[in-house]
């Protein structure tokens, strides 16, 4: 368990949450990081029928194993109507069918962003409860409101106060996995 696994709970090819995760990983100077773009993981909508007919895809099993072998996770959840996206929930459903405790002993930096003033707080709150159900531990959480105003793809978080809070939460997460 020598790496941090980082991903956004979005299947959008232009995910702002993936941009936040990607930026966050650049702050982990002393850590090996595996950054995964879940828009490249075509998990079908979960159903018992699909599970019986097709079983578990190789990409799902590989992703679950990457989670199991990591020393910590950085996850940023996207928000649809104040809740995590159906894609994130679906991914959690599939992973939990492989192992209901697939997040056991995992330390997690949980984040969310949106263009709204609440910064996807609704999705963040729901995701935190979901992670706990699967035995994960949220060490730190961070919400970035008004993504378009407070983030630049080349510079990262541009709001000085939010950048400081984010850096402190990242440092706390790194300390928890060291």
N, C-alpha and C positions, 0 to 999 in steps of 0.2 A: 504494500500500500504506500506507494511513493508519489502519487500524483493527485492533483485536484482535478475533478471533472466539472466542466462548466458548460451550461447550455441555457437556452431560453425555452419556455414552454409554448412556443409558437411555431406554426408551420408556414409562416409568411416568409417569402424570399426577401422582403424589405422590413423585417421586424426591428422595431426600435429597441425592443427588449434584448434582442441578440446583439445589437450595437452596444448597449450598456454592459452586457456580459463580456463582450470582446474587449471593451475598454478596461473593465475591472480586472481582467486577467493580466493586463500589462503592468498592473501594480504589484503583482506577485513575483518579485524579482528573484527570490531564492527558492521558488517552488516549480516543480514540473507541472505543467497544465495541459490537459487535454480538452480542447474546445470542440464542442459538437454542435453542428447546425441541424436542428431537428426538422427543418424544412426538407432535408435530404432523407428522412426516415418516413416512408409511406405506410404508417400503421393504419390498417383499416379500422372502421368504427367497430368497437367491441360489441360482440353478441355471443351468447352461448352457442348458437348455431355455427358461427364462424370458427369459434374455438374448437368445436367438435369436428367440423369438416376439414379445417386447415391446420389446427394446432397453433404452435407459436413460431413466428418467423425467426429466421436466423438473426436478422438485425435486432429484433427484440431481445433475444437471448444474449447476444453480444453486448447490447446496451445495458442490460441488467447486470451482466458480469463486470462491465466497466464500472458501474455504480458500486458493486460489491467490493471491487479491488481498489477503489479510491480511498484516500484518507479524508476527503471532504468534498463537498459539492457547492458550487455557485450556481444558483438558479434564479432566473428572472422571469416572472410570470406576466403574461399579457392579460389585458382586461377586455372583456366583452360584456357590456351592460352590467358593470359592477361585480362581475364574477370572472374567475379564470376561464380562458377559452375552452371550448369543447375539445379542442385538440389536446390541451394539457391534461384535462380530466381523462380523456380517452387513453392517453399514454400511461397515466397513473393506474387506470383500470387494467390495462394489459400487463403492466409490471406486477401489479398485486395478484394477478392470476398465476403468475410464475411463483411468487413468494409474497405472502401478505405482509411479511416483515422485511421487505427488500431494502428498507432504509435503516435497519438496525445499526446503532452505533455510528451513524453518519452525522457529522457536524456540517451544518448548512448555513451559508450566507444566502438569505432569501431576499430577492429584490423585485421591484416592479417599477415600470414607468408608463406614462401616458402623456398625451398633450393637454390633458385637463389639469385643473388646479389641485386635485386630490392625488395625483400621481399613481393611480391604480390601487389605492388603498383597499378598496373592496376586494379585489382579487388577491392582494397580499394577505389579508386577514383570513380568507377562505383557504388559501394555499397553506398557510401556517397550520391550520387545523388538520388539513389533509396529510401533510408531512408527518405530523405527530401520530396520526392513525397508523401510519406505516413504520413507526418507531424511529423516525428521524428526529434530530435535535436542531432546532433553529438557534444558532449561536447569536446571530445578528440579523436584523432586517433593515432594509433601506428602500425608501420610496423617492423617486425623482419626479416631481411635478413639472408640468409644462416643458416636456422634452424638447420641443422645437426652439424654445427660448433659452433653455439651460444646458443644452448639449450640442457639441460640434464633433463630427466624426473624426476630425484630425486632432482636436485639442482635448476632447473628453468633456467632462462637466465644467461648464464655463462660469457658473455661479459660484463665487468664492466660498460662501458659507456652506452651500450644499456639497461642494468638492471636499471641504474639510471634514464634514460629517461622514461622507462616504469613505474617505481615506481612513478615518478612525475606525469605522466599522470593518473595513477590510483588514486593518492591522489586528483588530480584536479576533477576527475569524482566523487569521494566520496563526496567531498565538495559540488559539484553541486546538489547532491541528498539529502543532510543532511538538 
